[in-house]
Amino acid sequence: MKVLRNLAVVAPLALLAAAPLQASPPSTLKGNVFAQPWAVSDFTLTDQHGARFRIADTKGKMVVTTYIYTHCARSLP
């Protein structure tokens, strides 16, 4: 009896978990293609370890940059 009760709980949960896998449409990739790479002037930053990072050191590699501010030094009125 206990096995049937456990099965009655587990079976519907398994079906609910598998439903999105069957119903999801195939994914498509979206993006942009740039014919020529963008030229960037050399600049120097400090990485997360406090070491110097120069963009020139990445020559020949694909680089993606983002700028995220963790705090603003200027307080707003």
Buried (B, 14 or more C-beta within 10 A) or exposed (E): EEEEEEEEEEEEEEEEEEEEEEEEEEEEEEEEEEEEEEEEEEEEEEEEEEEEEEBEEEEEEEEEEEEEEEEEEEEEE
